Amino acid sequence: MPEPPKLPHPGGTRGPAALKRLRNDSTFRRRILLGAGAAAIAVTVPATAILTSMALSSNADTADRLAAAGDVLVGATLLLAVAAALVALRAYAVTTGTPDLKLQVLFEFSSPNNPVFKASASLSRMITAYSFKQLSGGITIRNDSGYPGRNPAVIVRLQSMVFTSDSPQFDENWAVTGFSNTNGITAVQWDGGPSYSIHGHSTRRLPMLYLNNLRWMQDWGTPALIVEILADSFRKVVYLPVDFTINDESQVLKEDQGTVSAWL
């Protein structure tokens, strides 16, 4: 008869679980920090009183008793100063830690971070995407760190493409930062500002971006979206290839890049 499988000891995973919680749960970290500080004070103060009393009541002469008591007080003061410094260092780390921001760009009828637009071509070889829901793009920022992304901003640059803002669907929260007088808009920016932080382990969905009258010519180069994420002490640039199809045939010559991750 085969032996039953051995089950892990109930306390075997307690340590790793506690470490994982310590890394991911800021409330738990604060409790541990406050508990350690309170324990240091609770131990130091009575120990200092007892050791000082023992030093003053010893059989040594007065000068030695006072010197011993002074040493005890100096040691206690140093210990409390170290505890206070550790608390201040932890508070500084919490307020200055670097966020870990990831990006997802999702256009209607396209896969995440892989925009593909159905289009038509004119006699001038200008390829224009059909102006309907496929041009509505949603941008989401995810913070995988416990530290907030303060003062966030997102810049979207169009490589070898242009679009126009003369549409009621263009959100005024996007400011035009790049423009070609001949063709149209080449870059836009969203600013969250200091009151729009992306908190730790949370997501933030940006205002919709509508690329009205999106156009591209093969002579301009390879079409792509270059998205830059900015925050205090953080910067990331993500390159997203763009494809245009006419009758379901790709118009962009590009190497096979495999499966694009849903978060970059």
C-alpha positions in Angstrom: 0.0 0.0 0.0 1.6 3.3 -1.0 2.4 5.8 1.7 0.2 8.9 1.8 1.9 12.1 0.6 3.6 14.1 3.3 1.9 17.4 3.9 4.0 20.4 4.6 4.3 21.5 8.2 1.6 24.2 9.0 4.4 26.6 9.9 6.6 25.8 6.9 5.2 28.6 4.7 4.7 31.1 7.4 8.1 32.7 7.0 7.9 33.3 3.2 4.3 34.5 3.5 5.4 37.0 6.1 8.3 38.2 4.0 6.0 38.6 1.0 3.5 40.6 3.1 6.3 42.7 4.4 7.3 43.6 0.9 3.9 44.3 -0.5 1.8 45.6 2.5 2.8 49.1 3.5 0.4 49.0 6.5 2.0 45.8 7.7 5.5 47.5 7.3 4.3 50.5 9.4 3.0 48.2 12.1 6.3 46.3 12.2 8.2 49.6 12.3 6.1 51.1 15.0 6.1 47.9 17.0 9.9 47.7 16.8 10.2 51.4 17.9 7.8 50.9 20.8 9.6 47.7 21.9 13.0 49.6 21.8 11.5 52.3 24.1 9.8 49.8 26.3 13.0 47.9 26.9 15.4 50.8 27.0 13.7 53.0 29.5 13.2 50.4 32.3 16.6 48.9 31.6 18.1 52.4 31.9 16.3 53.0 35.2 17.4 49.6 36.7 21.0 49.9 35.5 21.3 53.5 36.8 19.8 52.5 40.1 22.3 49.6 40.4 25.2 51.9 39.5 24.2 54.5 42.1 23.7 51.9 44.8 26.9 50.0 44.2 29.7 49.8 46.8 32.1 51.9 44.7 33.0 55.4 45.7 30.8 58.4 44.7 32.8 59.4 41.6 32.8 55.8 40.2 29.0 55.5 40.9 28.3 58.7 39.1 30.6 57.8 36.2 28.8 54.4 35.8 25.4 56.0 35.9 26.5 58.5 33.3 27.7 55.7 31.1 24.3 54.0 31.4 22.5 57.2 30.4 24.8 57.8 27.5 24.3 54.3 26.2 20.5 54.6 26.5 20.6 57.9 24.7 22.7 56.4 21.9 20.3 53.5 21.6 17.2 55.7 21.4 19.0 58.0 18.9 19.7 54.9 16.7 16.1 53.9 16.9 14.9 57.4 15.9 17.4 57.5 13.0 16.1 54.1 11.7 12.5 55.5 11.9 13.5 58.6 10.1 15.4 56.6 7.4 12.4 54.4 6.9 10.1 57.5 6.5 12.6 59.0 4.0 12.6 55.7 2.0 8.8 55.6 1.9 8.6 59.2 0.5 11.5 58.9 -2.0 11.2 55.3 -3.3 11.1 54.8 -7.1 7.8 53.6 -8.6 7.6 50.8 -11.1 5.2 52.0 -13.8 4.0 49.8 -16.7 2.0 50.8 -19.7 -0.9 49.4 -21.7 -2.2 51.1 -24.9 -5.4 49.6 -26.2 -7.2 50.7 -29.3 -10.6 49.4 -30.3 -10.4 46.2 -32.3 -6.6 45.8 -31.7 -4.6 43.7 -29.2 -3.0 45.5 -26.2 0.1 47.4 -27.2 -0.3 46.3 -30.8 -2.4 48.8 -32.7 -3.6 47.8 -36.2 -5.8 50.1 -38.2 -8.0 49.3 -41.2 -7.4 51.9 -43.9 -7.7 53.0 -47.5 -5.2 54.4 -49.9 -5.5 57.5 -52.1 -3.9 58.2 -55.5 -1.2 60.1 -53.7 -0.3 56.9 -51.8 -1.6 58.4 -48.6 -2.9 55.7 -46.3 -5.7 56.9 -44.1 -7.3 54.9 -41.2 -11.0 54.6 -41.2 -12.5 57.2 -38.8 -14.6 55.2 -36.5 -14.1 53.5 -33.1 -10.8 51.9 -34.0 -9.1 55.2 -33.6 -10.2 55.5 -29.9 -7.2 54.6 -27.7 -7.2 53.9 -24.0 -3.9 54.3 -22.1 -3.6 52.7 -18.6 -0.6 53.0 -16.3 0.0 50.3 -13.6 2.3 50.8 -10.7 3.8 47.5 -9.6 5.8 49.2 -6.8 4.7 50.2 -3.3 6.0 53.7 -3.9 3.6 56.2 -5.6 4.3 57.7 -9.0 4.1 61.4 -8.2 3.5 64.2 -10.7 2.9 61.8 -13.6 2.9 62.7 -17.3 2.6 60.7 -20.5 3.9 61.9 -23.9 2.7 60.1 -27.1 4.8 60.8 -30.2 3.7 59.6 -33.6 6.5 58.3 -35.7 5.9 58.8 -39.5 2.2 59.5 -38.8 0.0 62.4 -38.2 -3.6 63.1 -37.1 -5.9 66.0 -36.5 -7.7 67.3 -33.4 -10.7 68.7 -35.3 -13.1 66.2 -33.7 -15.4 66.4 -30.7 -13.9 63.1 -29.6 -10.5 64.7 -29.0 -10.0 65.1 -25.2 -8.8 68.6 -24.2 -6.8 66.9 -21.4 -4.3 66.1 -24.1 -2.1 69.0 -25.1 -0.6 69.2 -28.6 3.2 69.3 -28.2 4.3 68.4 -31.8 2.8 69.8 -35.0 3.6 69.8 -38.7 2.1 72.8 -40.5 1.9 70.7 -43.7 0.4 67.5 -42.3 -0.9 67.6 -38.7 -0.3 66.6 -35.1 2.8 64.5 -34.3 2.9 64.5 -30.5 0.5 65.1 -27.6 1.0 65.1 -23.8 -1.1 64.4 -20.7 -0.1 66.0 -17.4 -1.4 64.5 -14.2 0.2 67.1 -12.0 1.1 66.8 -8.3 -2.5 66.0 -7.2 -2.9 63.0 -9.6 -0.4 60.5 -8.2 -0.5 56.9 -9.3 -0.5 55.1 -5.9 1.5 52.0 -5.2 0.0 48.7 -6.5 -2.8 50.5 -8.4 -3.7 51.5 -11.9 -4.6 54.8 -13.5 -6.6 55.1 -16.7 -5.9 58.2 -18.7 -8.4 60.3 -20.8 -9.2 58.7 -24.1 -7.0 59.6 -27.0 -8.7 59.8 -30.4 -6.5 59.8 -33.5 -8.8 61.5 -35.9 -7.9 61.3 -39.5 -4.8 59.2 -38.8 -2.6 59.2 -41.9 0.7 57.6 -43.0 2.8 57.4 -46.2 5.4 54.7 -46.8 7.9 57.3 -47.8 7.7 58.8 -44.3 9.2 55.6 -42.7 7.9 52.9 -40.4 4.8 53.9 -38.4 5.0 53.6 -34.6 3.8 55.2 -31.4 6.6 56.2 -29.0 5.1 56.6 -25.5 7.1 58.2 -22.7 6.0 57.8 -19.0 7.4 60.4 -16.6 7.1 60.8 -12.8 9.3 62.0 -10.0 12.6 60.0 -10.2 11.1 57.8 -13.0 11.2 57.8 -16.8 10.4 55.0 -19.3 10.1 55.0 -23.1 8.0 52.4 -24.9 8.1 51.8 -28.6 4.9 50.4 -30.2 4.9 49.4 -33.9 1.8 50.3 -35.8 0.2 48.5 -38.7 -2.2 49.6 -41.4 -4.2 47.0 -43.4 -6.1 47.4 -46.6 -8.5 44.5 -47.4 -6.9 42.7 -44.4 -3.4 42.9 -46.0 -0.6 44.6 -44.0 0.9 47.7 -45.6 3.9 47.8 -43.3 7.0 45.8 -43.9 8.3 44.8 -40.4 10.1 42.0 -38.8 8.2 39.4 -36.8 8.4 40.6 -33.2 6.5 37.7 -31.7 3.8 38.2 -29.1 3.6 41.7 -27.6 3.3 41.8 -23.8 0.0 43.2 -22.5 2.0 45.4 -20.1 5.3 47.1 -21.0 
